[in-house]
Amino acid sequence: MTDRVVLAYSGGLDTSVAIPFLAEKMGAEVIAVAVDVGQGGEDLEVIRRRAIDCGAAESVVVDAREEFAADFCVPALRANALYMDRYPLLSSLSRPLIVKHLVAAAERYGGTHVSHGCTGKGNDQVRFEAGLAALAPGLSVVAPARDYAWTRDKAIAFAEEKGLPIDVTAKSPYSIDQNIWGRAIETGFLEDIWNGPTEDVYAYTADPALAREPDEVVVTFSRGVPVALDGRPLTPFQVIAELNRRAGAHGVGRIDLVEDRLVGIKSREIYEAPGAIALITAHMELESVTVERDLARFKRGVDQRWSELVYDGLWFSPLKRALDAFIADTQRHVSGEIRMTLHGGRAVVTGRRSDASLYDFNLATYDTGDTFDQSAAKGFVELWSLPSKIAAARDGRS
């Protein structure tokens, strides 16, 4: 029986070359799987045909934009997921979705192996393979760039030798990965961490220093899920796409980060995630109004751990699944509206309202109508301070 390799296919040089390379190296048929997660660029039908023209036995394209937004971006939003408190998990979120569709294609076409184009230096090899280990442990993995020391020069030479229908001359100075949640840029002159990014690096965001009128937007949430903008009902994908455009026009969501990679090295990354940063800003603000104090404090630690697990490729792990259940419970009352002004590279919250609000005006006010019993505070402060007072007395005796 001929082996069948299910390849995560992007349509670019490396994965296009992988099709005939794997066919020759393994004597296998290659099933190319391309997944649309809102990355834009070429039409997926063009990509599907290219895979066939490069020698794929089958070519599958999946429009997973709504699925990605609802089932991967929304959970990240509810977790306020920011790796190292800054990076909104762009590539980290798309990899488990791609894995899910690779496994589905392997089941459909009788795949025996799965292949990806990752090198041995990055995080994505772990995300692909840890996901596969959880969903389909019987599938073997082959990674040409890592397992066969496949360099770009070798790929270009192989493509020319085989006459593959791809452009082998175009070379961006950067390595770019993007989806609806944001865009990641690395390599080239950015590898010198003293070099500042130039404007040509960016595509999702305009220069925040450019003069323009501020844009006011109202985001509506239901149980932590964004469901409308300015009163217009939208799907999560539509919300993210519109905020990418509107927040991006004001330069919101630019991030320049020296990042701790899973494999142990530090890497300089440029991110732009206007929709993600605007939504996380709004969601965190709504939580501050609707989530009780001790629950909110504990959730911040859970959010950080959730972000680390997803960054580290453990989307399908038992711990992540358990944290999902906790986070879902915290979102029961996270419903309401947040008003923000988008301007000068920032999304600034200017208003909040919720039927589930824990903010009580009559308790908070210092004016007439104050219902807070200040006489109760004296005894509370004395009891609250008592452990510290006793410890200080002990320390004064030593």
N, C-alpha and C positions, 0 to 999 in steps of 0.2 A: 504494500500500500504506500502510495506517495505521501510524504509529509506535506502538510499545509501550514504555511506561516501566515498568521494574521498580523499585518503591519499597521502600526499607527502612522497614517500617511498625511503629510501636510501639503504636498504638491511642490515642495522646494527641491533643491539639488540633492541634499543628503538622502531624503527618503525616496526620491525618484530613482536614484542610483541603487538604493538598497534592493529594489525589486529584482533587477536582473542579477545583482550580486548574490543575493540569497538563493535565487533559483539555481545559479551555477554552483555556489559553494555547498549547498545542502541537497541539490537535486530536488528541490521542493517547489510546489505551487504557492504563489503569493496572493493573499487576499488583502487588498488595500482598503483601509477604513479611515475616512476623513470625517471629522466631527466639527460642525459649526457651533461655536460657543460665543458667537458675536464678534469674532475677530476681524470681520470685514475682509477687504482684499478681493481676491479672485472669486468668480462665481464657482460654486461647488460642482456644477455640472462640467465645467472646464477641467477642474481638478480630477473629477471622476474619469473623464476621457483620457487625461494624461496618464493616469495610472495604468489604464488598459494599454495605451500606446507604449508604455515602458515595459510591458510584459506581464502585467498582473492577470491572474486567471479570473479574478472577480474584483470589482471595485464598488465599494459601498460608501454612500454619503448620508450623513445623519444631520438633520436640522434639529439641534438640541438647544437652541437659544432660550426658549421659554423654560425648558427643563433645567438648564444651567442656572438661570436667574432664580427660579422658584425653589429648587431643591439643593442648591449649593451656595449661591450668593445670599439668599435670605437667611439660612442658618448662620452664615458668617456675620451678617448684620445683627441678628438677634444676640450673637455672642460678642458684638463690638470688636470683632477679631482684627487685631493689629499686632503682628509679630514684632517684637522689640519695641512695642508701643507706637509703631509708626507704619509698618508695611501691611497693607490690607489684603494680603493673601491672594494674589492674582493667579499665577501659574499653579499654586498649591491647590486651588479650588477646581481647576479644570481637569487636572490629571485623574482624579478618581472617577469623574464622569466619563472620560475617554476610556479608562480601564473597563468600566461597566459595559460600554458598547463594543470594546474589543472582545470581551468574554462572550457577549451575545452573538457576535459574528463567528467566533470560534465554535460555539454550539450549533449555529445554523449551517456552517460550511464544513464542519468536521476538522477544525483546526487542531494541530498537534503542538504548535509553537506560537509564541507571540513575540513580536519584534518592535523595538522602538529606536529612535535615532539619538539617544542620549549618550554623552560621554561619561567617563568614570570620575569626572571632577565635580559634577553638579548634583543638585538635589533631586532632579526629576527621575533619574534612574531608580532611586529609592521609592519615590511616589508611585511609579508604574509597577514596580516589582512587588512592593509590599501590598499594593491593592490586588494584584494578581494572586499573590499567595493567599489572601483572605477569600477571594471570590472563586478562584479556579486553581487550586494548588497542583492539579495534575498537569497543567500546561507548562512546558519548558519555555525559557526566555532566551532570545538571542539579540544582542545589541552590537551591530557591526562597528559603530564608531568606537565602542569601548573594547569589545572582544577581539577585534581584528585590527586595532590601531588604525582605523580608517580616517585619514586626514582629508582636508578639503582639496589639496593638490591631487591626491589619489582619486578622489571622487570626480574631479573635473576631467582627469585623464581617462577614467573609465567611461564617463558619459560621452566623451568625444569618440572613444574607441567603438562604443556601441551605437553611436549615432542617435542618442536619446533626444526626444523632442522637448528639451528644456534649455533655458538660457544659462550657459555656464560662465558667462563673462561678467554679468552684473554682480557687484560685490558691495554690499553696504558695509561701512566701517563699524557698524554696531551689530550685536546680536539682539534681536527683538522678539518678544513674545507678548501677545495681546489677546484680550477677550473683552466682553462687555463690562467686566468689573474693573478693567484698567489695562495698563501697558507697562511693560518692563524693558529697560534698555541697559545693555552692558557692553563691555569690551572696547576695543579701539583706544582712543586717547583717554577715555574715562577710567582706564585701569591705573592711571597715575592719579592718586586721590587728591593731589594738589590742584589738578585741572578742574576748573568750573565747567559745568555743562553749557553748551552753546544752544541757541534757539533752534537749530536744525535738528536737535535731539527730539524735540517734542512734536506730537501730532494731535493729541487729545486736548491740549490746553494752549491757550494764548498767553502771551507775555502779561503777567499780572500788573506790570507797571504801566501798561497802555491805558490811556484815559477812556472811560466809557461810563454810561449811566448804570448805577446799581440795579440789580435784578432781585425783586422780592418774590419768594416762592413759599407756598404753604404745603407741607407734606402731611398727609393723613395716614395714620397707622391703625391697624386692627390686630391686636394680640402680637405686636412686634413686627408685623408685615406691612410694608408700604403698599397702600391700595389706591391712592389718589394724589394728584398734584393740582393745587389751586381748585379743588373741588371736582376735578374731572377723574372719574374712575379709570384706572389703568392697571394692567398686569405688572408684576414686578419687573419684567424685562422692559416694558415700556417706560416705567418710572426711571429705571437706571439709564436707559438710552436718552431720555429727555434731560435728565440731570447731567449726564456726560456733556451734552451740548450746551446747556445753560450755565452750569458751573464751570465747564471747560473754557467758555468764552471769557471768564473772569480769572483764569489761571488758578482755579482752586484745585488742590490735590497734587501738587508737585512735591516729590520727596527725593532727597539725595541722601543715600544711606550706605554706610559701611556695615555690611550684614554678616552675621555669624551663620555660615552654611552648615548644614547637617554633617557634611563630610569632614568638618574640622577646620576649614580655611575661612578667612575673611574675604569678602567680595564686595566691590563697590557697585552699587545698583542705583539706577535712576528709575523712579516710578512716576507715573501720572495716573491718578484715579479720581477724577473730579466727581463722578456720581457716587462712588463708594465713600469718599471722605465726607461729602455733603450728607449722605444718608446716615452714616455712622454718627456724625455730629448731631443730627436731628434725633436719632434713636436714643443716644445717650442722654440727651436733654429730657426726652419724654420719660425715660426710666427714672431720672432724678425726681420727677413729679409724681410718679405712680408706683414706684417700688419702695417698700418699707426699708428703713435704714440698715438693719442688720442683714437682711437678705441682699441688699445692694452691695454691702461691704463684702459679703462672702462671694457674691457673683463676680466681682472684679477679679478675684483669684481664679475662679472657674474659667472666666473669659480668657485669661492669660494662658492657662493650661490648655484650653481648647485650641487656641491659636498655635501653640507649640506642637500639639499633636498633629494638626492638619499640615502645618509647615513641614513636619518630619515625615509625612507620608502615611500617617496612621488614621486616615479617614474611616476605615472599616474596622478599627480596633474596638475591643470591648469597653475600654475606658472612655473613648470618644462617644460611643453609643450611650453610655451611662450619663455622661455630661450633657448630651443632647436632651435627655429626658429631664434633667434638672433645669436646663435653660428654658425648655418649653414650658415648664411649670411657672417659671418666673415671669413669663410673658402674658399670663392670663389677663392682667389688667393694663398692659402697655398699649393702650388705645387712646387716640386723641389726635391733636393737630399741633404741629410745630411750624412757626413762621421764621424764615431765615432771609437775610440779605446776602446776596452773592456779589462780592466786589473786592478788587485788589488782592486776589489770591486767597481769600478767606470766605468761609460760610459762617456767618454770625447769627446766632439765634436771637430773635427780638420778641418772640411771643410763644406762649404755651397755653393749651387748654385741653382738658380731659374730663369726662364724666367720672373717671376713676381716680381723679386727682387726690392726693393726700395733703395737698396744701390747703390750709384753712386760714382764710384771710383774717377772721376774727381772732384767731390765736396768734397770728404773725404780726398784726398791726400794733403800732405804738400809739395810735390815736384813740379817740373816743370810740367805744364799742369793743375795746380789748376784753376778751373773755378768759385770758390766761390768768390763773390765780398765782400772782407773784409771791404771796405769803408762803406758798408751799416750797418755794425754791430754797429758802434758807436751810431747812432740814435736809433737803435732798443733797445740797452741796456739802454739808457737814458729813453725811454718811458716805457720799461718793469719795470724799477726800480722806476718809478715816484710814484705809490701808496704807496710803502714802505717809500719813501723819505718824502712824505707829512705827513704820519702817524707818522714818527719819529719826524718831526718838531712839530707836535701837542703835542706829548707825552713829548717833551722837555720843552714845555711851562707850563705843568701842575705840 
